[in-house]
Amino acid sequence: MRSLRSSPASFNLWKAHTRPLLFERTDEDAFVSILCMVFFFSWDASIFDLTGRLLLQTSHDGWLDVRTNDKALAKDIAVELESYRVPLLAR
């Protein structure tokens, strides 16, 4: 993760929202940790891949919006969310 690598352990996440955080594939643990905090504290966040294949947005009021044009990916996401009993509005 490029943005946090050189930051001290007491990195202020409030300041992180002013610029995007870029995660490498090898930064999965850091990405999951930040994502857990997003869900736990009900923060607004936009998560996307650099290919433009997926956009996931969370909001402080509990909404999770997933957008993709890849039908196989949409199906995989729906199956995964249903396994956690997350109600879906559309498929």
N, C-alpha and C positions, 0 to 999 in steps of 0.2 A: 504494500500500500504506500504509494509515494507521499501522500500528504502527511501521514503520521510518523513515518520512519524517523525523521530527525526531531520530532517533538518530544518534550519531556513527558514523563509518566502522568503528570497532572494536567495533561492536555484538556483544554476547555472545549467540550463538544458544542457548546453554544456558538462558539466562533466558527466551528466547522461548517455550519449551514450557510455561511456566506460564500463558500466556494465548494465546488464538487470534490468528493473524495474519489480517487481512482484506485481500484483494487486490481492487482495482478491475480492470475489463477492460483498462484502459490500463497496468496493471502486469504485463503478461505476461512481460516479460524478468526482472523480479524474482522472480515466481512460479516460472518455469522454473529460475532459478538456485538458489533454495531447494529446489525439488523434486530437482534434480540432487544437491545435497548430501545430501538425505534418502536417495536411492538409493545414492550413493557410500559414505556412512558407515554404511549399514544402520540408520538411525534408525527408531523407531516414529513414525508420523504418521497422522493422520486428515484427509482432504481431502474436502470436500463443497461443494455449491453451496447457496445460500441458499433455493432453491426446494424443496429436499429430493428432487430428482430423482436425485442420484448421491452415493454414499458410497464412497470409496476409502480403504482402510487398508493401511499397510505395517507390517511388523514387523522387528525386529532379526534374526530368524532366517530372513529371506528370503521370507516370505509376502507376497503381494499379494492383497488381498480387494477385489473390486469388487461393489457392490450397487446395483441399480436396478430399478425396476418398468417402465421404459420399454424395451420389447422391441427397438425400432429402435436405441436407444442401446447396449443390451447387445450387439447384433449388430455394430455399428460398433466397439465396444471389443474384442470377440473377434477381429475381422478385423485390427485394428491390432496387437494383441498377437501374433497368429499370424505376422504379417509379421516380427516380431523373434524368432520361434521360441520364444516363451514358452509352455510347456506349460500347458494349461487343464484343470481338473478337471471343470468343468461349463459348460454354455452356456445 
